[in-house]
Amino acid sequence: MAHKLVIVESPTKAGTIGGYLGDEYEVVSSVGHIRDIPEPRDMPAEVKKGPFGKYGVDVDNDFEAYYQVSPRAKKTVADIKRKLKDADELYLATDEDREGEAIAWHLLEVLKPKVPVKRLAFHEITREGIDRALASPREVDMEMVEAQETRRVLDRLYGWDMSDVMRRKVGQGSSAGRVQSVALRLVVDRERERMAFQVAEYWDLTARFAAVTGADAGVGFVARLAKVDGKRVATGKDFDDRGVMTNAKAHHVTAAEAGALASGLAHADFSVVDVTSKPYKKRPAAPFITSSLIQEASRKLGLGARQAMGVAQALYQQGFITYMRSDSPALSAEATKAARSQAIELFGSDAVPTSPRVYASGDSNAQEAHEAIRPAGDRFRTPESLRSQLRGDEFRMYEMIWKRTLASQMADAVGTTSTITVGATSSAGHAVEFSKSGTILTSPGFRALYIESTDKSRYEDEDGKQPSDGDARLPQVATGDAMEASDLEPLIHATNPPPRFTQGSMIKELEDRKLGRPSTYAATVDVIIDRGYVNVDKKVLVPTWLAFNIITLLEQHFPTLVDYGFTADMEAGLDRIAAGERSMRDWLHEFYFGGADAPQQGLRELLDNMGEINARAVNTFEIGNGITAHNGRYGPFVERVVDDEKQTASIPDELAPGDLTVAKAEELFANQGGDERVLGEHPTLGTTIVAKAGRFGPYVTEQLPEDAKGKPKTASLFKSMSLETVTLDDAVRLMSLPRVVGEDPESGEAITAQNGRYGPYLKKGTDSRTIESEEQLLSITLDEALAIYAQPKRGRGRTAAPPLKEFGADPVSGKPVVVKDGRFGPYVTDGEVNATIPKAENVEALTEERAFELIADKRAKGPAKKRSTARKPAAKKTAKKAAPKKKS
């Protein structure tokens, strides 16, 4: 019997596909990429000395890249080679985008198969999808491979050089990236807009109106003031970010005018000025593409970008949805038929239009995948039928994708929108009009199944919503009918600053500006969060002062590299390489070296001519009134000079840059050091003890005389204590720490109770044990301490906690993978390699595939190199010797 070897990149995907194929097929996983461009320190010595030594790329020889099988993949590659010896055919079935095409090419380069090779691309892992792929195999698309290889080389050149500049001028841990940096600039630019924003105040009126006569007499509604003397009443959209009204055709109602109108209309006669009705029709949203899926998962499911993609990937690899990286909203003929027939089954024959709906991408470069994200198969499984197989976020996401796909083929929502305008003349002679609109659906169409959510509009609170009055409908009235008015009330409004990005709206912005690709959106947002450049606060992205440092430096010295248009053009260049319209080498040469025909300076030229970077200048941000903000070694702070004396004050972590006003900075200066409370005199030391708020939290300290030598004794407050309630007795006990608990009767060593960086603990010689609470530092007895030391030591003295989540065996080590809660947060481990879970990812949403990927990435990096703290002895001066001759 013929033996056919199938290689996919995911263990989960391998298991799903293997279940559909016969005995003649063997499915194995490469566990992602098997090789990559290594960092120079991981290269063999002979390679490091050559042209690849700096970047892993020979920039002077057509940008040839040096690829190396990663350490974690060596065992995988060896296993695949062994199985390939018994195979008659090789099928490369990695994902259908550029990344998957590159993985297939790397496999060919490393395995060098001597049997026939076929490239398969599964858009969905179902029986139908696999049969279609097997029926139309192809060769590896080298143009797609070149596009991906170009991206990899480009990101290495950009990231290596620019990150080096960042580390030297901004600080260790700082970095830059081709798409990462422009994404960060978007967040910083939005924060700058908020910092420059000035609020504008405007007023209007609301009133309740009710029909006086007719069948609907007494039926009422609440309406808002729309016009005064024929001019539209100004709303938030009529003001710029400086608080200046920009629309001369609108009427700005002030507080005084609103009050005067309310008084002048108290006894006015109101009547219907106009009643209009117009047809209402709304089309369903297109099926999901990567960006819209992430946005909707953020709004409806509360998932971050990385979490959403992790859940979607798990659904794809288990065969429940089609490929989750797509920029095309088109549906195949089979999918369109499945959606229409299922909609008819659920809602009747009128639920779908007479002709199928056809969706197309507005992006001419949408070519990485050819179909939208939808339920897998030629007949969709309902969410209810999968309740036993899907749980939590996986079930909710599948249900959302299923509903969106069916709704995309359903009929329009139709109805009627009616608007009633009520007018009167005030006692001062001002003609006013109030209006209210309402929509009645005569046929809900797709809305019976699915309604797309939207991000909150900037002007929603200002003018986008009519006040709610609880009425189900508008009354039947005609022009000229009298209306009874009540509850006439002036309302104040204030303009809102530009809203901060959510992860979903950030990805929408990246997509609209054509920055990055579907496969990179989630990773781009994730990296600026994970590296501490951006914090997620109540689902919005708030930049740190470190982000301001990085972007200011790039704007001042490398403006091209954070130019939105330039970055989008680079992405378009990669698309042209994938389409075979550009040469990889020519394009990289233009980017790196520039030239007469290049639209911008090359990266090498930018680096050579960047000039001297003033680290202080790129770390100075004007707040106003001579106050500046800086990002210091111990955190951000504000600074000013008063009477030739420099004043500084720490900026609290919770205070966003956009919220730091001159008034707030003045408050920080006034409260620098926090409130100081005198607690009394220390009974033993005889010094005055005070409680203060410091940069690292509240503490107690003694006040020493000016001529005293040495530092004052201090102690941090316990977490259960506060500045307002701490007493002198508390302070005396705190300042007694570390406390000698007693002596070990066997070893004679002293046992002490101490408070450390990671919490309270006991210490006996070099043996430390964690204790449960800070209060135990003052109360734990010798017997209790000895009982703790009598227990076996587990993880710095803590009792081993059960895993937070369990997965299958790691493809490399063969050991079970679990999620644990560690000192620095949750992490995944197979017992050999520990990999921290990024802050932006939710443990509950973590998939097995993502867990294996984190471990593989950490294994590939190798152990962190420890820095030696020992001082090196001074080198001895010796007489110079002639250099030895090199041996051939």
N, C-alpha and C positions, 0 to 999 in steps of 0.2 A: 504494500500500500504506500502511495506517495505520502511524503512527510513535508508539510509546509509550515515554516516558521513565520509567525506574525509578531511584529514589534510595535508596541504602543508606548506612550510615555508615562502612563499612570497605572499603578497596581489595581486600582478600583476599576478603571476602564478595561484592563486586561481580563479581570474576572467577569465583567458583564459581557464582553465580546466573546470570551471563551465559552460562555453558556449557549451562544447561538451557533457556533461553528461545530463541525463534525470532528470525529476522532483523528482525521488526517491533518488537522490544524493544531499547532501548539502556540499559545499566545503568551508572550513574555513582556515585561515592562523595562524600559530604560531608566525609569524614575527621573524623568526630565532630561535635561542636557547631560551628555556624557563627557563633554569637554568644553573648554572655554579659554579665553585669553587670560593666562595667570598673571598675578602681580609679580613684578620682577624678583622679589625676595623668594618666590616659590619656583623660580626657573632653575634648571641645571646650571652649574657654574659656567660651562662652556657657552651656553646660550646667553647668559646674563652679560658676558663680556662682548657679545656681538651687537649687531644693529637693533636687536629686539630688546636690549637691556633696559631701556628707559620706560617704554610703554607696553611692551609685548607686541608692538607694531613697528615695522620698518618704514618710517615715513619717507625715506629717501629711495625706496625701491617699490614703487607702486602701492604703498600702504599694505604690504603683505603682513598678515597677522600670524603670530605664533600661537597655535592651539595646542593644548595639553589636556590629556584625560585627567579629570579631577580625581583626587584621592578617594573620595567616597564612591566613585563610579568604577574603580578598577576591578573590584570583585564582580560587579554587574556585567561589565564588558567581558570578563573572562568566562562567566557563565553563558553569556549569549554566544560567544565564539565556540564554546564547546557544543552547544545545541545546534549551531549552524552547520557543524561538520556532518550531522546526520540529516540535514534538510535537503530537499530537492528544489524548493523554491523559497524565496524570501519576500515577504510582504511588509512594506514600511507603512504603518497605519497611524502615524502621528497626526496631531490636529491639523486642520486645513488652512490655518493662517500662516503668516510668514515665520512665526516662531516654530510652528510644527514642521514647516518645510525645511527650516534650518536644522532641526533635530534629525530629520531623515537624512539630510546631506552629511551631517557629522557621523552618523551611523555608517553610511557608505564609506566614508573616508577612513574610518577606524577598522571596520570589519573586513573591508576589501573582499566581498563575497565572490565566489566562483560559480554560483548558481544563478539562474534567472531572478531578476529583481523587479518587483512591481510596487508602484506607489498607490496606496488606497487612501481616500479621504472620506471619513464618515461624518456626515453632517448631523446624523442622529444615530444613536446606538440602539437600533431596533432591528427586528428581522428584515423588514422592508429596506431600511437604510443600508444594512450590511450587504444584502443581495444586490442592491443598486451599485454599491461601491465595487463589489467583486465583478460585476458585469462590465464595468468601465474603468479598469486600472489605467494608470498613466505613468510617465516618468517623473522624476523629481524636477520641479520647475526651478531651473537655475537662476532665472531672473528674480523670482521671489527670494531665493537664497541670497543672491547678491544684495538685494534691498535690506535684508535682515543683517547680513554681514557688514554692510555699510553702516547701519545703525549702531552695531556693536562697536566697530572701530571708532566711529564718530563720538560715541558716548565715552569711550576710553580716553581719547585724546582731549576732549573737552573736560571731562571730570577730573582727569589726572592733573592737568596743568592748573585749572581754575580752583580746584580744591586745595592745591598746594598754596596758591595765593591766599585763599581764605584762612587756611590754618596759620599762616604767618602774620596776617594783618588783622584778622578778626579773633582767632583763638582756636585752640585744639578742638577737634570735633566738628568744626565748621566745614561745609562742603558746597559745591555748586554742581549743577547738572543742566543739560541742554533744555529739557522741558521742565524739570524741577524748579529751576530758577525763575522762569517766566510765570509759572504757576504761583510761586511765592510772591512775585512782584504784583500779581493780581490781588492777592490778599492785602499786601502792604499798601498798594494804591487805594484800595477801598477804605482802609483805615485812615489814610491821609485825607481822603474826602470827608470822612467823619470828623477828623480833627479840625478841618477848615470850615465845617458846617456851622451856620448860624441860624438859630430857630426863628421862624416868623409866626406871628399870632394872627388869627383871623376868626371871624364870628359868623354864625348864621342863626336861623330860628327853626324850630320844629313846632308843629301843631297837630292836633287830632281833628279830623273832619268827619262828619257823618251826613248821609243823605237825609233831607228833610221830608221829601215826598216820594211817592212811588212804592213799588213792591219792596225795595231795599231800604225803606226809611229806617233810620237808626243804625244801619250798617256803616262802620267807620274804618278809618285807616290813618296812619301817621305819615305826614309828608314833610319835606324839608324845603326851606326857602330856596328858590331857584333863580329868580330875577328881581331886581329893584329898578324901577323906571326903565324897563326894557333891556337892561344890561345883566348878563349872567353873573351870578354871585361867585366870587373867587373861591377856589379850593386849593389844596396843597400843590397841585400840578402847576399853578400859576406863579409859584415862587421859585427862585433859584436857591442854590445852597448857601448863598450869602444872606438869605432872608429878604431879598429884594424882589418885588413883584415885577414880572417880566411881560405879562399879558395886558396890554392897554385896553383890550376890549372887555375885560372882566371888571367887576366892581368889588373893591375891597371893603367889606363890612367891618367896622371897628366895634369895640365894646360899647362905646357911647351910642353909636348908631343902632346897634342891635337892641339896646335897652329902649331907645326912643321908638323904634319900630314896634317892639312888643307892646309898649304903652299906647302908641297911636293906633294899633290894630285891635285893642281890647274890645271895642264896641263896633268894629267895622262889619259891613255886610259882605259876606263871602259868597261867591257863586262859581259855577264851573265855567272856565274859560275855554277849555278844549278837551276833547276825548279822542284819542287816536288808538288805532289797533293795526298791527302789522304782523304778518306771518313770522313765526319763529321756527328756525330749522338749525339743527346742529349735527355735524357728521361725527362718527366715532373716531377715536385716536388710532393711529397706525399701530400695527403690531410692534412689539418691543425690539429695539436694537440695544446694544450694550449700554450706551449712555442713558437712554430713557428708562431702561430697567433699573439702573443704579439710582436714578433720580426718584423713581416711583417707590423703590424699596426703601429709600431714605424717608420719604414722606409717609408712606402707608405702613411700613413694617418697622421703621426706626432703626434700620441697619446702616452702618458705615459702608463706604465704598468697598473696602477690602472684604468686609463680612458678606456683603451682597454677592460679590463675585465668588467668594468661597462657597456659599450656599448654591449658587447657580452651577458652579463647576461640579459639585457633588450630584446635583440633579442630572446633569448631562452625562456624567460618567456612569451613573446607575441606569441610564437609558430612559429617563422620564421626560427630558426636554431636548431640543436640538442644540447645536453648538452655541455657547453663550458669548462668544466674541464675534459680533457681527455689526456692520454699519449699513446693512441693507434691510429695509422694512418689507421687502417682497415676500410673498408666500408662494410656495410651489402649487401646482395644480391639485396635487393630492391633498395638501393641507387646506387649500381653499374649499375644496369639496367637503372635507371632514368638518370644517368649522361651520359651513352653511347647513349641512345635514343635521349636525348636533343642535344648532340653534333652532331649527325647525322642530326637532323632537321635543325641545324644552319649552318653546314659546309659540309654536304654531307656524303655519306657512307664511303669515304676514310679517314674520320677524326678520326676514331677509329681503333685500331688494331683488328686482328681477334679474339683474346682472351681477356677477361677482365683482367685488371691489378690487382694484389693482393699485398697489402702493409702490412707489419708486423713491429712491434716495435723492435728495437735493444736492448731494455731493458727487461730483463727477468722478472722484477718486475712490468711491465706495466699491471696493473690489476684493476685500480680504475674505469675505464670505458672501454667499449668494442667496441667503434666505434669512428671514427674521427669526428671533428666538420664540419658539412656540412649543406646545406639547409634542412629544415624539410620536411617531407612528402615522399610519394612514387613517386610523380611527382613534380619536383622542379618548384617553381615560379620564373620567370625571374625578374631581378631587375626592368625592365621597368614596369612590371605589378604591382609593389609595390610602385611606385612613390607617389601615393596619401596617402599611409599609413606610409611610412618611410621618414625621413628627416635627413639632415646633416650627422653626423658620423654614425648613424644607417644605412642609405642607403648605404653609401660608404663601410662600413664593410660588409654588406650583399652582395653587389656586388663583393667584393673581395673574400669572402668565396664561393660564387656561381661560380665565374670564376675558382678559384683554384680547386674546386671539379670536375667540368667538365673537366678541363685541365688534371687532374690526370688520366683520362680514355681515353685521346686522343692519337693520334699517335705521334711517335718521330719526332722531327725536324731533317731533314736530308739534307745533302748538301756536298760540297767539300771545303776543306781548302787547298789553294795553297800558296806556299812560293817561292819567287824569291830571289836568292842570287846574288849580283853584286860584282865583285872584280876588283882590280887594284893593281899596284905596285907604291909606292911613289918614288920621286926622290932620297930618301935616301935608297931605296931598301927594304922598309917594305911592305909585302903583307897584304892587308886589304880586308875585306869583309863587305858589307852592306846587310841587309836582311829586307824583308817586307812580312808579311802574310796577307791574306784576306780570308774570308769565304763567299761562295755563297750558299744560301739555295735553294735547288731544291723543297723542300716541307716543309713549315713552321710547319706543325703538330700543336702541342699544343700552339706554340708561336703565332699562329694567334689569340689566345684568352687571354693568360696570360703568363707573364714572371716574374719569381721570382726575387725580388730585393736582393741585398747583401750589407752588410756593407762595407764601403770603406776599401780596403786593406792597410796595413801599407806601402807596397812597390809600391802602385799603381802609385804615382807620380814619383817614382824613376826608375822603370823598367817595370811596368806592362802594360803600354800603348805605342803604337807607336804614333808618332806625327801625327796629323790630317792634311790631305792635301786637303780634299774636293773631292777627286776622288771617283767615284762610283765603279770602278773595277780595277783589275790589267790587264796590257796589255798581249796579247798573244805573248810570246817570247820563244826562245829555247836556249839551252846551246851554248855559243860561240857568240851569237848575240851582236853586239856593242850597247852600251848605252851612251846616252848623259848625262853628269852630270852638275849640276848647284847648286847654293845656298849652297855651302859647308860651314858648320858653326859649330864651336866648341860649346858645351853646357856644363855648369857646373851643377852638381847635389850635393845634400847633403842628407845624411841618415836622416830618420825620427825617433823620439823616439817612443817607444811603444804607440799605441793610447789609450786614455782613453776609458772606457766603456760607451756605451749608455745604456739606460734601456733595449733595446732589446738584445744587445750583452752581458749584464750582466746576463740576464735570460738564454741565450744560455750557458754561462759559468757555471751557477748553474746547468743546466740540464746535461751538459757534465761531470761535477764532481759528479753528483748524490747528490747534496745538496738540500734538500727540495723536495716538490712534486708539481704537477701542481696547486693544490689549494692554495699553499703558495707562489708561485713565485712573484706575483704582490704585495702581502702584505709585503714580505721581502724587496723588493726594495723600496716600499713606506715608510716603517718605518724608514729606514736610511736617507731618504730625509726629511721626516716630522719632525724628531727629530734634524735636523740641523747638522748631521754628514757629510752629503754630499750635495753639491749644484749642481743644474742642470744649466750648462752654455753652451748655444748653443747646447743643446741636449746631452751633455756629462756629466758624473758624476765626479765631482771634490771634493775630500775629504777636510774637514777642518782640522785645527790643533787639534781640539778636537778629531777627528777621530784618529789621530796619537797617542794622549794620551791614548785613550781607547785600541787600538790595542797593543801599546807598553807595557802597564800594563799586558794585557792578555798574551802576548808572554813571558814576563819575569817571571810571577808568575803562570800562568795557561796555559802553552803551549798546553796541550792536548785539551783544550776546543776550541782552534782556529786552530787545526790541520785539514786540509781538509780531509785526509783519515779517521780520527776518526769520524768526523761528517757524512761522507758518510756511514760508518759502522753503525752508530746509525740509519740512515735512512733505511738501509738494515735490521736492527734488527726489526724496526717497520713493515716492509713488511713481515718479517717472522712471526710476531705475527698475522698479518692480514690473513696469510695463514694457521694459526693454528700450526706452526712449533715451536713456542717459547711461554713460559708462560709470561704473563704480569708481574707478581710479581717477578719471577726469574730475568727477564731482568732488571727491575727497581732496584732490589737489587744490581745487578752487577754494574749498572751505578752509583748508589749513594754510596754504601758502598765498592765497589771493592771486592777483595778477591783473593785467590790463583789462581783461574782459569780466573780471569778477565784480559784482555789484557792491561788495563790501570788502573791507580789509580782511586779510586772512588771520586766523587765530595766532599763528606764529608771529606775524607782524604786530598784532595787538599786544602780545606779551613782551616783545622786544622793545616796544615804544610806549609802554604803560607809564613810564616816569616813576617818580618817587611817590609812594602812597603814604599820606599822612593819616596814620591810624586814629589819631585824635579827631581829625576833621570828619572822617566817615563815621565817627561814633558820637557826633554832636547833633542834637535835634532841637531846633528852636521851639520853645513853648510860648514865649511872649514875655514882655516886661523884663528882658534880660535874663530870663530863666531858661536853662537848657536841660535836656535829659540825656543820660549816658547809660551805657551798659557796662558795668564794672565787674571786677573779679568776683565780688560777692553779691552781684545782682544789680538791677537797674537803680539809678538814683537821679535826683534833680540837683542842679547846682546853680548858684548865683554869687555875685560879688556885691557886698554891702559895706560901704565905708572901708574899702580896700581889704575887706575880710571875706574869704571864701566861705560860703555856707553850703552844706549838702544835707540831703534828707533821702532816706531809702524810699523807693517806690514799692508799695505792697504788690505781691504776686498777683492778687486778684484784680488789680487796677489795670485795665487794658489801655494801650497807648492812645486809642481814640477817645478815652474818657479822661485823659489827663489835661485839664484846662489850667489856666493861670490861677484861678480861684482854688482849684484842688491842690496845685503845687504850693500855694501860700499856706494852705491847711497842713500840708506835709511838713513844711519848714516849722510851722508853729508847734507841731506835735512831735518833732524829732526827738527821739529818746522816749517818747510816750509819757504818760502821766507818771509822776514819781510820788510814791507814798512813803512817808517816814513811819517805820514800824516800831521803832524804839531802840533802846540800847542793848547790845549783846551782853548777856550776863557774865560771860567769861572774857571776851575780847575787849569789852568796854567801849567799842566803837558804835556809831549810829548805823542802824541797818535800814536800808530802803528797798522798796520793790520798784522795778522799772520794766518798761517794754523795750526790748532790744531787737536787733535785726534778725536774730535767730530765735525769738520768742521771749516771753516774760521771764524775769529772773530776780533774785535778791542779791544784794551786795552790801559790803560795808563801806562807809565813807572814811577815808584816811586823811589825817592832817597833811597839809601841803609839803611839809618837810619829811614825811614818812618815806621809808625805803621799802621797796618790794611792791607787789601787786595786791589789790584788795581781794579778799576771799569772796567768791561768788558761787551761786548754785542756781540751776534752772528750776523753774516750777514744774511740778508734776502736771500731766495733762488734765487731771481732775481738779487742779487749782486754778484760780484766777487772780489777777492783780487786785480786783476790788475786794476780795474776801481773805486773801492770805494774811496770816497773823505773824507776830514776832516769834511765837513758839514754833510755827511751821518753818519759818526762816532758819531758826537755830538748828532744827532737826535736819533741814535740807543741807545746811552748811557743814553738818557733821559727816556727810558722805564723802568718800566711801567709808563704810562702817565695818569694823572688825566684828564678825559674828561669833567667832570662837576658833579653837584649835582642833585640828583633826587628831584624835587620840592615837591613831596608828602611825601616821607619818610625821606628826608634829607640825605640819604646815598650817599657817593661818588661813582661815576662810573669810573673805571679805565680800560685802554686798556693794555693787557699783552700778551706776547708771551710765550706759554707753551709747554710742551712735545708733545701735540697733535695738536699744531697749535695756531693761534691767537684767542683771545677771550676777551669778556668784563666781568667785575666782579662788582657786586653790593652786598655787604655783602657776603652771601653764594650762591647767585644766579649767575651762569655763563652762558654766551651765546656765541656760536661760531660765528665768523665773517668770511667773505669770503676770505680775503687776508691779508698778512702781511702789505702791504702798508696802509691798513685802520687803522692800529695801530697809524699811525702818522697823519692821515687826518680826521678820523671820528669825527663828531660833536656831541654835546649833543642831539640835536633834532633827529639825526639819531640813536643814542644809545637808546633814549627813545622810538623811533618807534619800535626797535627790542624787547625791553622789554615789549612793549604793546601786542606783538604777543604771543599766547600760546606756552609754552615750549614743544619742541618735541626732544627727543634724544639728550640731551646736547646742546640744542639751535638750532639744525639743523632742517630744514624743512624735513618732512618725504619723502623719495624718494620712487618711485614705486618699487615693487619687481623686481628682476632680472629674476626670473623664478617662476612659480606657479605649484603646484601639487595638488593631491586630498587630502582627509581627512586622517589624521594620524590614524592608526589602534587602537591606545590606547586612545588618547585624543578625537578623532573624529573631530578635528579642521583642517582647511586647512593648508597645509604646503607650505611655500614660501622660496625663496632664497633672502637674502638681503645683501647689502654691508655695512659692519661695520667698526669700527675703526681699527680692527685687520685683516681685510679682509672679504671675503664673508662667509656667514653662513646660515644654514637652521634653520627654526623655525616654531613651530606650535602655537606660542603665549605664550606657557608655558615653553618650553625647547628650548634653543639656542645651536646649535652644529656647531663648526667651521669646514669649509670644508678644508681638508688637502691641503697644498701647491701644492702637485704633481697632484691634480685633477683639471680638467677644468670644470668651471661652465656650459659651453654649453653642455658638455658630461654627466653631472650629471643626473642620472635616478631617477625616483620616488622611486624605490626600495632602491637605495643607500641613498636617502634623509631620508627615513623612518629608515634605518639602523643606520645612523649617530645620529638621534634623540634618537633612542632606546638605543644606546650605552651610550650617554650622560645621559639619564634618569637613566640608570642602575648604573652609577657612583655616582649619587646624587650630591647635591650642593657642591662646593669646600669649604673646611673648612677655615675660615678666621683666620689669625694669630693675636693674640692680641699684640699691640705695647706697652701696658702699662707695666711698670716695676713692677714685683711682689715684695711685701714687704718681707723683710727678715723674715725667720721663727723664731718664738720665741722658745727659749730653754725651754723645760719643763721636769719635772722628768719622767723617764720611768715608764710606767705602765705594769702590767702583761697582756699578750695577753688574750683576752676573749676566752672562750671555744666556739668551733663551734657548732652551732645547727644542729641537724640532719634534 
